[in-house]
Amino acid sequence: MRLRWTLSVALTLVFVLAAASSAAVQTSSSQARPAARAATVSIDFWNYWDGDNAKAISSLIDKFNATHAGIKVRNVTFPWGDLYTKMQAAAQGSGDALPAVAAGDIAWMAALHRSGRLLNLGPAATKAKVNLKDFYPEILKYSLYRGKLRALPVSTNNLALFYNKDLFQQAGLDPSKPPKTWDDLRADAKKIAALGNGVQGFEIYTQPGEGLTWQLQPYIWQAGGDFLNKTYTAPAFNNAAGQKALGFLVGLIQTDHVTEAGQWGAFDKGQAGMRIDGSWMVNTYAHQVPFKVGTALIPMPSGGKRATNMGGEQIFVFNSASKAEQNAAAAFAVWLSSTPVQIQWDQLTSFMPTRVSVAKSGAIKKWVKQTPQLNAFVKQQQYAHARPPIPQYPAVSDAFSKAIEPAFYGKVSVAQALTDAAKAVSAALAAG
């Protein structure tokens, strides 16, 4: 998944709760003649995957349709920033405008669960003998709501350091030795930026929205802080750890001048030495850039600890669909999350395994060995933090990012930005 960070996630999803209604499926039979062949059930699958990931899901849908008689899944895609609001609008009233099945960001799951629109997939999972213990526990937390299985994990990912080996060499740096600490990163970024001609040392995402929040959170965790408190009821970043994290990034822009605020994409063009990005970009960089790319664990501060962010998607079925559509959609959801299909999906997309059986499979082990850029992400998955699984998170993230952005431009101090962000986040949490 190439996250559309230029778009802000919509505020808290407000689904109108309504009783699911479905038309009875009429069948007829006659002793005088054979029963007619059941009509094909066509269902729409909403998602936001694009680029190579769009090609991957399209190929898997074709395989599902070819092997499941009586079901036809139609792939319907929207930009990442639009899908959330599309579902919100479609949920109004009876919910007839909702698709049968969709896949969405794990950050949205709390609001989706609370909407009452998601079908219990427990019966379908039991019938298919799905071993829920095979899924990693942290990922499965997003699937469960009040003891019921309302979704299934279909992807996960994390952030790591990408670096341009060609620029490292041009700057007199060893391409086999990426930075390990914040101090290393700053020193390397300065040398790369000194190449001139618009080359940036380290690209930083500074645009308002979940992308800014998602990128900044690992630095806060590395510095020993947290984003929200343990009960998810108050901000926990307006402290020394938050100042250390934000101060480091602001310093790279305003003091060291290794990059500029307000842009994103220089690394893709070979005009930036480093950037933090997700595992989904490994496949893209392997085929679409004219320079050698390396990966490494996110550099950490002296005395800090390893940390990264965890992303991913869950697949879910809407209970506003007809019974026949619900059954077809549940069958597709179970199939897409199954071990054999997940092995194919991960290899096609560079997502990380959601299941132990996938991670331990011979095919995945061989794949990772053949794609060394994945090693950093595989190693770093153990340090991944989940974003707060609360309905207010989209609004919280948006409020946080808007308050933090001015600091990157030097318009407010780091301390003021964090204070403003804490007030905005508190208000978003209180709004419910």
C-alpha positions, 0 to 999 in steps of 0.5 A: 500500500502506498499511503496517500498521506497528502490527504487527511483522514476524515473525522470520526466516522458517524454511521447511522445504526440501522437493523440489517435488512435482506431480501429473502432469496426465492428458490423454486424446485420441481419434481418434474424437472431438475433444479435451475442452476443458482444465479451468480452472486456479484459483490463489490469489494471496496479498497484503496490499494493502488500501484503494484498493490492494485495489480496484486489484488486484481490478480488474486480476485481473478483467482478467487472468481475462477475457483469459486463458482457462483460468486463474482467479486468486483474490485472497486478502488478509491484513493486512500483519503476518500474511502473512509468518507465514501463508507460514511456517506454510504452508511446513511439510512438503510446502508443499501449503498454500502458494498458487501465487503471492504478492506480498510486501514486498521486506524479506522477499525474502532469507528467501524466496529462501533457503527454496528454495520460489521457482520460477525465473521465468527460463524464463517471462520469456524466453518472454514476451520480458521485458526485465529491463534495463528494471527499475531495477537497485536494485529488481531486486536483490531479484528475483535469487538466485544468478543466477536470477530468482525474483521480479519487481518489481510496485511501489515507493515512497518516503517524503516529507513530507505537510503540511496546507496549511490548518493552515499557513495558520492558523498564519501559514505560507505553504502554498506553502513547506513546510520544507526543513531540519530547523530549518525543520521544527522552527520550523513544527511549533512554530507549528502546535502553538501553535494548541492544541486538540490539534493536533500540529505534526509526527506521528512514528511511534514504535511498535515494528516495521518502521514505526519502523525504516523512518521513522528510517532516512532521518534516519540516512542524511541525517545521513551515517550508515548502518543496517548496514555495507557487508557487512550484518554489523554495526550502523553507526548507533551514532555521531554520525550516529545520535545526530543523527538520533534526537536530532532526533526525540526533541527534537521530542517531549520538548523542543519538545513538538510531538507525542506518542509512542505515537500515529499517525493525527492527520494523517489527522484534520486534527489534525497539520500534517505527517508523513512517509509514502509515495507510496501515500497520495497517492491516499488523501489526494486523496479521503478528507480534508477539507483541502488536502494538499501534499508536499515532499522530506523536510527535511534537516539543515544539511550533510546529504544527501538520502535516503529509504527505498525500499519495494515488493513483488515477485511470486513463484511457489511451486514446491510448486504443480502444474506446471499451477499453476506455469505459470498463476502464472508467466503472471500474474506476468509479466503483472502486472509488464508495462509496460502493466499497470504503467502502470495499476497505478501510476495506480490506486495512486500507486506509483512506476514499477519500469520505465524504460519505465513512467516514460517513458510518456506516460500516466505523465508526464501522470498526474504532471502532473495530480497535483502531489502526486506530484512530490516522490516522483518527484524523491526516488526517486533518493535512495532507499536499499534496506533490507538484503537479508538474511534476518535483516532482519525480526529486525534491524528488530524488535530495533532498533525495540524498543530505540529506542522507550523514547527517544521516551518519555524513558525512556532517553537517545538514546545509551543507546537507540542502544547498546542497539539496536546490541547487539540488532541484533548479536545478531539478525545473529549468530542468522542 
